[in-house]
Amino acid sequence: MKRILYIILIFSACDPGEIPINPPTSELLIETIPLEPNYQNQVFYDLSQSSISSMNIKSEWDIGILLDSNFKIILNSANFSKVWVTDYNFNDSVDIANAQWSWDATSGNRDSLAFQSIDTSKVYILDRGLNINGSSMGIYKVQFLELNTSFFRVKTSQIELFNDTILDITLDQNKLFTSFSFSSLKVVNISPEINNWDLLFTQYTRLFTNPQIEYLVTGVLINDKTTQVAVDTINDFNQINYSSLSDYQFLSKRDIIGYNWKQFNFETNLYSVKNNINFVIRDFEGKYYKMRFIDFYNSQGLKGYPKFELEELIP
């Protein structure tokens, strides 16, 4: 009698129309980014797809015209480029011996960019920096003649030549920035559409103080229009979960991940990764991920292959 009652209770506890649902789960991924030993590549990464969105040689572009601000321009600082805002007329001879160079703030602050607020009356001197072989890519005069939300009209020439060119840079409305090359005098297809990338693995120019020195570092910049990051140096990576999110302050500072998750040993000439630094990331869809770097070398022992753990945080 007890057995019959037990069977009845089991069947009566289940609605014949119900289908058991397994709770959502996430998978810990290990990803490697191929910057190459000379750091020649820039790699855009999409968290939601767990994949590389696009990749390019860093010297393929010079400036990016931002669409999320009032006529602002960023440098491709992976090339060690810099800008001098002058009072010259365009056809004047320019003496760069007394140049007052400026660099973009690595934070991405729109009020701290080398080009500052674009003034159509100003002539800008752009040092394009160095190519992947360490050779100068030249110095150019640049004047922006017309600015609107569809295109920028630009006058430019190499500083030592009087080979003026006037052209229109058509702005791509689907990207965070439109990339332009002064080598080809063309818009180049570099970044994916704005919602198709979160992280940019790249070299970039970092300004150090006391004394001031400009230095190329290798790390990660974020899509500061769609992505926010919190840094956790207290909790163990494996213990971070969805319920931890209320403990974090998320920021859209462009270099919040940066380069300092690794360190260089001058005695061994090797990099090591700081395994106590965790990053918690929120993407444009409102999804959350935890990320931790675990290596900077590939299986052949070559540097320039940052490896990281990545896992989506599921409610």
N, C-alpha and C positions, 0 to 999 in steps of 0.2 A: 504493500500500500504506500509506503514511504517512497519507493522508487517511482511509482506512477505519479504521485504528487510532484516530485522533483522534475519530471519531464514536462508536466503541464506548466509549471512555473517558468521553465526556460522558454518554452514556445510563446507563452503569454507575454513575456518581457520584450519580445521583438515584434515590431510592426512589419507585416509582410511587404509593405511598400518601401521600407527603409533600406538603404545601401550603406554599409559601413564605409566611412571616409577616413583615410589615413591622414594624420596631421602633416602639414608641409615640412619638408626637411631641406637642408642646405648641404653643399658639398665643399670641403676644403680643397681649393685649387692651388697649384704651384705653377707660377708663370715665370718665364725668362724673357727679358727684353734685349734685342740685339742692337745695342748702340755701337758695337765694334770697338776694338782696342784703341783706335784713335778718336773715338767718340764722334764719328762722322754723321751718324744718323740721328734724326729726330723721329720719335715714335709716339703716335697718338693712340691712346688706349680707351676702350669703352667698357666700363664696369658691368653694365647690364648684359652685354654680350660675351663678357669674359674673353675679349679678343682685341687684337690690334686693328684699329680703324684705318690708319694710313701710316706711311713711313716715307721720309724724304731725306736727301743729303742736306745737311744744315746750311750750306752755302747757296742753296737754290733761290733764296729770297732775302730781301733786305728790310722791308718795312711792312707793317700790317696796319691797315686802316680800320679802326674799331667802329662797329655799328651801334654799340650800346652807350655812346657818349657823344658829346658835342664836338664833333670834328677833332678827334684825338688819334694819334698815331703812335704805335709801339715799334721799337727796334727789334730786329731778330738778334738779340744779344748773344746768341750762340756763336756769332761771328766776331765777337769782341768789338762791335761797332759803336760809334759815338757821334754826337751832333754838336755843332757850334752855331748858336743863333747870332747872326751878325747884323751890322748896320750898312753893309756894303750894298751897292747897286749890282745888278746881276752881271753887267759887263766889266766891272772893276777887276783888276788883278788882285788876287787874295794872297796875303802873307799869313801862313798858318803858324809861324813861329810864336805868335802871341795868342794863339787860339785858346778860348776858354771852353773846354769840352764838357759835355753833359752826357749822362747815362740814364737809362730808365731805372727807377726804383724797382727792385725785384719783387716788392709786395704787390705790384700792379696798380698801386694808387694812381688814379687818373690825373691827379694834380701834381704828380712827381715824375712826369715823363720828360725825356730829353727834348722832344720837339715842343714841349709846353703847349700852350693854346695856339693853334695855327693862325698866323697873321699873314695875310696875302701881301703885305708890304715888305715882309722880311725875306732875306736870302739866307738859307740854311746851308751849312757846310756839313756834308755827311761823309764821314770816314767809314767805308763799308766793312772795314776790319780785315780779317784774315780768312783765306780759304783753308781747306782741310790739310793742305801741305804747309801751312804757315806763311804763305806769301800774301802780300797786300793785294786787296781787291780794288784799290783805288779810292780817290777822294772826289766827291761830286758836289757841284752847286745844285741846290734845289730851291725852287720858288713855287708856291702853290698859288695859282692865279684865280681859281674859282673853286668854291666848295659847295656841295649840296648833297642831299641824301642819296643821289643816284650815281654821281661821279665826282672825282677830283680832277681838275685840270692842272697839269704840272709842267713847269719849264725846268729843264735840267741840262747839264753838260759836265764833262770831266773838268776838274779844276784847272788843269794846265792847258786845256784846249778851249777853243771857242766854237764848239760843235753843238750849238743850242738845238734842243729838241723840245717841242711842245706836244703834249699828248694827254688824252683823257684816260683816267683809271676808273673803269666801271666797277661799282661796288656790288659784291655778292650779298644779297639780302638774307641768305640762309646760313651765313657763317658769322662767327664771333668777330673775325677780322678778314679783310681781303688782302692777300699777299701780293707784293709787287717786287720785281727784280730790276735793279738799275743796270744789270748786265745785259739782259735781253730787252729791257724797256717794255716789259709785258706783265700782265697779271699772271701769276702762276698758281696752279691748283695744289695747295699745301694742306690746309687743315680740312677735316671732315665738316659736315654741317654741324651746327652748334649743339644739337642734342645727341650727336653720335660720338662724342668723346668726353672724357672726364679728366684724363691725366695726359700730360705731355712729358715724356722722358727725353731729356736734352741737356746739353751744356747751356750755361747762361752766365752773363757777367754779374758778379757780385761785388759791391763796393764795401770795402773794409775801412775802418776809421782808426785814427791814432796809431800810426799815421794813415792817411788816406791812400789806399791802393786798390786798383781794379784787378780782379782775378777771375779767370774762367773756372767755374765749378761745374760738376756734373750731378744732376739730380732730377727732380720732378717738379713741374709747375702744373697748377690745376686750371681747369676751365672755370674762371672766377665769376662767370655769369650764371652757371647752372649747378655748380658743385661746391659743397662746403665740407670742411674737415675739422675734426677734433684730434688733439694729440694726447695720448695716454702713456705716461712713463711709470705708472704705479701698478696697474693691474697686469696679471699674467694674460698673455694673448688668448690662451685657451679658456679663460674664465670670462672673457668679454662676451655678452649676449644681448639680446634685444632689451631685456629689462634694465641693462646698464645705461641705456641711452639718455635717460633723464639726468645723468651725472655729468654730461659733457656740454661744453660750449662750442658750437660749430661756427667756423669762420670761413670767409671766402677770400682770405689773403692768398695771393697767387703763389707765393713760395712757401706756404705753410708746411708742405711735405719737404721741399727743399733738398739739400744735399747732405745734411749733418747726421743722417742715419748711418753713416759710415765714417771711418777714420783711417788716416794713413800713418803707418809706422815707418819712420825715416831710417830705422836700423835695418828692417827687413825689406823695405821698399814694397810693402804689401798693404792692401786695404783689408780692413775687417769691418763687419757689420755690428752695430750696436743693437743687440737683440732685446733690449728693454724698451724700445720705442715702438709703440703701436699707433696706427692711424685708424680712426673711425670716420667713414665717409658717407655723406648723403648725396645722392644724385638727383637729377631733375625730376625723376618720377617719384621721389620720396622714399626710395629704397635705401637701405643702410648696409654697409659692408665694413668688415674689419680687415686690416692689411698690416703685414709685417715683413720687412726685408730680412732675408736669410743668407744672401751671398751677393758678391759682386763679380764673381768669376764663373766661366762656363766649365764644362767637364774637362776641357783641355788645359785649364789653368789660365785662360786669357781673361784679362780685365775687360770691363765695359759691357758686362752681361748681367745687369741687376736682376736678382731672382727674389720673388716675394710670395708669401702666402696670402690668399684672398678667400674670404668667405662671406656670403650674404647673411645678415642677421634677420632671422625669421621670427615674427611674433609668436 
